[in-house]
Amino acid sequence: MITPSTTSVCESIWQQVLDKLQNDIPASRFDAWIRPVVPEINNQALLLKVSNRFFLDGLKSSYGQQILDAVQAISGSDMEVRFTVDPDLEVAAEALTEQKAHDAGRITVDGYIDPRFTFENFVVGSSNEFCHAASRAVADKPGEIYNPLYLYGGVGLGKTHLINAVANALIAKDHTRIAYRTGERFTNELIQAIRAGSTEEFRNQYRKVDVLIIDDIQFIAGKDRTQEEFFHTFNALHEVKKQIILTSDRSPRELTNLMERLRSRFNWGLVADIQPPDLETRLAILASKAELAGVDLDRDVAQLLASRITNNVRELEGALTRLTAHATLTGRTIDIDFARHVLRDLLHEEVRAISVEDIQKKVASYYNINPREMRSSKRSRTLAFPRQVAMYAAKDLTTLSLPEIGEQFGGKDHTTILYAVRKIYKMRQDDDDFDDEMDRIMALLK
């Protein structure tokens, strides 16, 4: 039970913590991350409440240790600190944001920008240097060049890091209004606005910003009403030279369920792809992350991780985090045997045999169709072509015979599989762009 005296102690400790942190954390970050936290004493522990899980993860990752150190320094004891989510704070936070926007006449940031992602800690290699340079150019002169900036590539290659880095670079600039959304959230907000009859407010929310960032824009493909709204928002912003930044898992040309007029607009600015990092870049990423974590990473361990986890930087970083956590908790040294033991599931996953069902699911996801259509007899191009790509991949990545593969595709005859394999092979030979697309698909499957 919280009494007036415990509340007073809580407020006193937290205010001193705020005073200390305010000297150590930049003002914009302090207001965004520390100020919204609500303290409470619960069973002699300091309970720090925030509005949602997304905010909680970012707070603990970015400033959790600083908060713990400050509390212990102020309280003079090992006071327990616990972080938790209080959904009631979500409503209050939204109301406060709206009021601040009304009072100031502008919105500085609408959406979550991860403070950990900056240009300074982005490891540049041959696979991403062009995208990095383009992103820096946009951060320097938003709306003037490369508008829109469209970055595409596989999962975990650094697209989200770069667009957050652009946003973080712009936050320091006065009167820059940034809206950051995922394609899914943009769609969900539109659906809610339609249901509530507030589409005009929805439009105004996005058309008054200086920079609009949409992560995973491919999510709107096949959603006609969302595409229509985004088309008009795009035009309204582009006409007044406001910066638009988009990411996707594939190029505009490959978004087959996207309106042609949107696809053409995505090509108005700069379209740049991020490829999986080469071995040297993967080693550099590991070295950078290990240095930030204060870990002395053995060269053989780094070589093991970089050579086995090849297509996803996020998994590479996650592997290092797991190793560090296990070593800290067990007091073990991170050597090659320890790494193989701790990461046995992940390292095994990288070399596991892929099934036809896995191929069908991933190719269907890439082309934004239902995986069940892989086994159907429908022959429309939007379904038949992805099916042929999956057949080609199944022949290349599995040891199954043509009849066996055909059984996995709804009982197709082996001649159908052979036709698909030859067709995709010839297309790769004749079309460099399609060959690059297939390289990306095959990388996703391996």
C-alpha positions in Angstrom: 0.0 0.0 0.0 1.3 3.5 -0.9 1.1 6.0 1.9 1.7 9.8 1.8 5.1 9.3 3.4 6.2 6.6 0.9 4.9 8.8 -2.0 6.9 11.7 -0.7 10.1 9.6 -0.4 9.4 8.3 -4.0 9.0 11.8 -5.4 12.1 13.0 -3.6 14.3 10.2 -4.8 13.0 10.4 -8.4 13.4 14.2 -8.5 17.0 13.8 -7.5 17.4 11.1 -10.1 15.9 13.4 -12.7 18.3 16.2 -11.7 21.3 13.9 -12.1 20.2 12.4 -15.4 19.3 15.8 -16.9 23.0 16.7 -16.7 24.0 13.5 -18.5 21.4 13.1 -21.2 20.7 15.6 -24.1 17.6 17.7 -23.5 15.6 16.3 -26.4 16.4 12.7 -25.3 15.6 13.5 -21.7 12.2 14.9 -22.6 11.4 12.0 -24.9 12.6 9.1 -22.7 13.0 10.1 -19.0 10.3 12.8 -18.5 7.4 10.4 -19.3 8.4 7.8 -16.7 6.0 7.7 -13.7 7.7 6.5 -10.4 6.0 4.6 -7.5 7.2 2.9 -4.4 6.0 -0.7 -4.2 7.2 -3.1 -1.5 10.4 -1.1 -0.9 11.2 -1.2 -4.6 11.1 1.7 -7.0 8.6 0.9 -9.7 9.1 2.9 -12.9 6.0 2.8 -15.1 5.8 3.6 -18.8 3.0 3.6 -21.3 3.7 0.6 -23.6 6.1 -2.3 -24.2 7.8 -0.6 -27.2 8.7 2.4 -25.0 9.8 0.1 -22.2 12.2 -1.8 -24.4 13.7 1.3 -25.8 14.1 2.9 -22.3 15.8 -0.1 -20.8 18.1 -0.6 -23.7 19.2 3.1 -24.0 19.1 4.4 -20.4 18.3 1.5 -18.1 21.8 1.2 -16.6 22.1 5.0 -16.2 18.8 5.0 -14.3 19.9 2.1 -12.0 23.2 3.8 -11.3 21.5 7.1 -10.5 18.9 5.5 -8.2 21.6 3.7 -6.2 23.8 6.8 -6.0 20.9 8.9 -4.7 19.3 6.3 -2.4 22.7 5.3 -0.9 21.6 1.6 -1.0 20.9 -1.2 -3.4 17.3 -0.2 -3.8 15.5 -2.5 -6.2 14.3 -0.9 -9.4 11.6 -2.5 -11.6 10.4 -1.3 -15.0 6.8 -2.0 -15.9 4.0 -1.1 -18.4 0.9 0.8 -17.2 -1.6 0.9 -20.1 -3.5 3.8 -18.5 -0.5 6.0 -19.2 -1.0 5.5 -23.0 -4.1 7.7 -23.0 -2.5 10.4 -20.9 0.6 10.4 -23.1 -1.4 10.8 -26.3 -3.4 13.7 -24.7 -0.2 15.4 -23.6 1.3 15.1 -27.1 -1.7 16.6 -28.7 -1.8 19.5 -26.3 1.9 20.2 -26.8 1.4 20.1 -30.6 -1.5 22.6 -30.2 0.5 24.9 -27.9 3.6 24.9 -30.0 1.9 24.9 -33.4 4.0 22.1 -34.6 4.9 18.4 -33.9 8.6 17.7 -33.5 8.4 14.0 -33.7 5.3 11.8 -34.2 6.3 8.2 -33.8 9.1 6.3 -32.2 12.7 7.1 -33.2 15.3 4.8 -31.8 18.1 6.9 -30.3 20.5 4.0 -30.6 20.5 4.1 -34.4 22.8 6.9 -35.6 25.2 7.4 -38.6 28.1 7.3 -36.2 27.5 3.7 -35.1 26.4 2.4 -38.6 29.2 0.1 -40.0 29.7 1.0 -43.6 30.9 -1.7 -46.1 30.7 -2.3 -49.9 27.2 -3.7 -49.5 25.6 -0.6 -48.0 27.9 2.4 -48.6 25.7 3.9 -51.4 22.6 3.7 -49.2 24.6 5.2 -46.3 25.8 8.1 -48.4 22.3 8.8 -49.8 20.8 8.8 -46.3 23.4 11.3 -45.1 22.7 13.5 -48.1 19.0 13.5 -47.3 19.7 14.3 -43.6 21.8 17.3 -44.7 19.3 18.6 -47.3 15.9 17.2 -46.7 13.4 17.8 -49.5 16.1 19.1 -51.9 17.7 15.9 -53.3 16.7 12.3 -53.5 13.0 12.8 -52.9 11.7 10.3 -52.3 14.5 8.2 -50.9 13.6 4.5 -51.3 15.8 1.9 -49.6 15.2 -1.8 -50.2 16.7 -5.1 -49.2 16.3 -8.2 -47.0 15.5 -8.3 -43.4 18.1 -7.2 -40.9 20.5 -5.5 -43.3 20.3 -2.0 -41.9 17.4 -0.2 -43.6 15.7 0.7 -40.3 19.0 1.8 -38.8 19.6 4.2 -41.7 16.1 5.8 -41.6 16.3 6.2 -37.8 19.8 7.8 -38.3 18.3 10.3 -40.7 15.6 11.1 -38.2 18.0 11.4 -35.3 20.2 13.8 -37.4 17.1 15.9 -38.2 15.7 16.0 -34.7 18.4 18.4 -33.7 17.3 20.9 -36.4 14.7 23.4 -35.3 11.2 23.3 -36.6 11.6 19.9 -38.3 8.3 18.0 -38.0 8.9 14.3 -38.5 6.2 11.5 -38.8 7.6 8.0 -38.5 5.4 5.0 -39.3 5.5 1.4 -40.4 3.4 0.5 -43.4 1.2 -1.6 -41.1 0.6 1.2 -38.6 -0.2 3.7 -41.4 -2.8 1.2 -42.7 -4.3 0.5 -39.3 -4.6 4.3 -38.6 -6.5 4.8 -41.8 -8.9 1.9 -41.1 -9.6 3.4 -37.7 -10.1 6.9 -39.2 -12.6 5.4 -41.8 -14.5 3.7 -39.0 -14.6 6.8 -36.9 -15.4 9.1 -39.8 -12.2 11.1 -39.2 -10.4 10.7 -42.5 -9.9 14.5 -42.9 -8.0 14.6 -39.6 -6.0 11.6 -40.7 -5.0 13.4 -43.9 -4.1 16.6 -42.1 -2.0 14.7 -39.6 0.4 13.6 -42.3 0.3 16.5 -44.7 1.6 19.1 -42.3 4.9 17.3 -41.6 8.3 18.2 -43.0 9.6 14.6 -43.2 7.5 11.5 -43.7 9.2 8.2 -43.0 7.4 4.9 -43.8 9.2 1.6 -42.9 8.1 -1.5 -44.8 6.0 0.4 -47.4 5.3 -3.0 -49.1 2.7 -3.6 -46.5 0.2 -1.3 -48.4 0.5 -3.4 -51.6 -2.8 -4.9 -52.4 -4.7 -2.5 -50.1 -6.5 -0.2 -52.5 -7.9 2.4 -50.1 -4.6 2.7 -48.2 -2.7 3.1 -51.5 -5.2 5.8 -52.6 -4.7 7.8 -49.4 -0.9 7.4 -49.5 -0.9 8.5 -53.2 -2.6 11.8 -52.3 -0.4 12.3 -49.2 2.7 11.6 -51.3 1.6 14.2 -53.9 0.7 16.8 -51.3 4.1 16.6 -49.6 6.2 16.2 -52.7 4.7 19.3 -54.3 5.9 21.5 -51.4 9.3 19.8 -51.3 8.8 17.9 -48.0 11.1 14.9 -47.7 9.6 11.3 -48.1 11.7 8.3 -47.0 10.5 4.8 -47.7 11.9 1.3 -47.0 10.8 -2.0 -48.5 12.0 -5.6 -48.8 12.0 -5.3 -52.6 12.3 -2.7 -55.3 9.3 -0.7 -56.6 9.2 -2.8 -59.8 8.8 -6.0 -57.7 5.8 -4.7 -55.8 3.4 -6.3 -58.3 0.2 -5.5 -56.2 1.0 -1.8 -56.0 -0.7 0.8 -58.1 1.3 1.8 -61.2 1.1 5.5 -60.4 2.5 4.9 -56.9 5.3 2.7 -58.3 6.3 5.4 -60.8 6.4 8.0 -58.0 8.7 5.8 -55.9 11.1 6.0 -58.8 11.0 9.8 -58.9 13.8 10.2 -56.4 16.5 7.7 -55.6 16.0 3.9 -55.3 18.9 2.2 -53.6 19.3 -1.4 -52.4 21.2 -2.8 -49.5 22.9 -6.2 -50.1 23.9 -8.7 -47.4 27.2 -7.6 -46.0 30.4 -9.4 -47.1 32.6 -11.2 -44.6 34.8 -8.2 -43.9 31.8 -6.0 -43.1 30.3 -8.7 -40.9 33.5 -8.9 -38.9 33.6 -5.1 -38.6 30.0 -5.1 -37.3 30.9 -7.6 -34.7 34.0 -5.7 -33.7 32.0 -2.5 -33.4 29.2 -4.1 -31.3 31.7 -5.9 -29.1 33.5 -2.7 -28.4 30.3 -0.9 -27.5 29.4 -3.8 -25.1 32.9 -3.8 -23.6 33.5 -7.3 -24.7 36.9 -8.7 -25.8 35.7 -10.9 -28.6 38.1 -13.7 -29.6 39.1 -13.6 -33.3 38.1 -17.2 -33.9 34.7 -16.6 -32.3 34.1 -13.6 -34.5 35.2 -15.6 -37.6 32.8 -18.4 -36.6 29.8 -16.0 -36.3 30.6 -14.0 -39.3 31.1 -17.0 -41.5 28.0 -18.9 -40.4 25.5 -16.0 -40.0 25.7 -14.4 -43.4 22.4 -12.8 -44.5 21.1 -11.0 -41.4 22.9 -8.3 -39.4 20.2 -8.4 -36.7 20.9 -12.1 -36.1 24.6 -11.4 -36.0 24.1 -8.8 -33.3 21.6 -11.0 -31.5 24.2 -13.8 -31.4 26.8 -11.5 -29.8 24.2 -10.3 -27.2 23.4 -13.9 -26.3 27.1 -14.8 -25.9 27.7 -11.8 -23.7 24.7 -12.5 -21.5 25.6 -16.1 -21.0 29.2 -15.3 -20.3 28.2 -12.6 -17.7 25.8 -14.9 -15.9 28.1 -17.9 -15.8 31.4 -16.3 -15.5 32.7 -18.1 -18.5 35.2 -16.9 -21.1 33.8 -16.5 -24.6 35.9 -19.0 -26.6 35.1 -21.1 -29.6 33.7 -24.1 -27.7 31.5 -21.8 -25.5 30.2 -20.0 -28.6 29.3 -23.3 -30.3 27.5 -24.5 -27.2 25.5 -21.3 -26.5 24.6 -20.7 -30.2 24.1 -24.3 -31.2 20.5 -23.7 -32.3 21.3 -20.6 -34.2 24.4 -22.0 -35.9 22.5 -25.2 -36.7 19.6 -23.1 -38.2 22.0 -21.4 -40.6 22.9 -24.7 -42.2 19.7 -26.7 -41.7 18.0 -28.3 -44.7 15.2 -26.2 -46.1 11.8 -27.8 -46.9 9.6 -27.1 -49.9 7.0 -25.7 -47.4 9.5 -23.2 -46.1 10.3 -22.1 -49.7 6.6 -21.8 -50.5 5.9 -19.6 -47.4 8.9 -17.3 -48.0 8.3 -16.9 -51.7 4.6 -16.3 -51.1 5.5 -13.6 -48.5 7.9 -12.0 -50.9 5.3 -11.7 -53.6 2.5 -10.9 -51.1 0.2 -13.8 -51.9 -1.4 -16.5 -49.7 1.0 -19.6 -49.3 -2.0 -21.8 -50.1 -2.0 -20.5 -53.7 1.3 -22.4 -54.2 -0.7 -25.6 -54.2 -3.6 -24.3 -56.2 -4.4 -24.7 -59.9 -5.1 -21.0 -60.5 -3.1 -19.7 -63.5 -3.3 -15.9 -63.2 0.2 -14.3 -63.5 0.1 -12.9 -60.0 -0.1 -16.4 -58.7 1.5 -18.5 -61.4 4.8 -16.6 -61.5 5.6 -16.8 -57.8 4.7 -20.5 -57.9 7.2 -21.0 -60.7 9.9 -19.1 -58.7 9.2 -21.4 -55.7 9.4 -24.5 -58.0 12.8 -23.3 -59.3 14.1 -22.7 -55.7 12.8 -26.1 -54.6 14.8 -27.8 -57.4 17.9 -25.8 -56.5 17.8 -26.0 -52.7 16.4 -29.5 -52.0 17.4 -33.0 -53.1 13.9 -33.9 -54.1 13.1 -35.3 -57.5 10.8 -33.4 -60.0 7.8 -35.7 -59.2 8.4 -35.2 -55.5 8.5 -31.5 -55.9 5.3 -31.7 -58.0 3.5 -33.5 -55.2 4.4 -30.5 -52.9 2.7 -28.1 -55.3 -0.7 -29.8 -55.3 0.1 -32.8 -57.4 1.7 -31.0 -60.4 3.2 -33.1 -63.1 7.0 -33.3 -63.3 6.9 -31.6 -66.7 5.3 -28.6 -65.1 8.1 -28.3 -62.6 10.7 -28.8 -65.4 9.0 -26.0 -67.4 9.1 -23.6 -64.4 12.8 -24.4 -63.7 13.8 -23.8 -67.3 11.7 -20.6 -67.6 13.2 -19.0 -64.4 16.7 -20.1 -65.4 16.4 -18.4 -68.8 14.9 -15.3 -67.3 17.9 -15.0 -65.0 20.2 -15.3 -68.0 18.4 -12.7 -70.0 17.4 -10.1 -67.4 20.0 -8.7 -65.0 17.4 -7.0 -62.8 15.5 -10.2 -62.4 18.7 -12.1 -61.7 19.4 -9.7 -58.9 15.9 -10.2 -57.6 16.4 -14.0 -57.6 19.7 -13.5 -55.7 17.8 -11.7 -53.0 15.1 -14.4 -52.9 17.6 -17.2 -52.7 19.4 -15.4 -50.0 16.2 -15.2 -48.0 15.7 -18.9 -48.4 19.2 -20.1 -47.4 
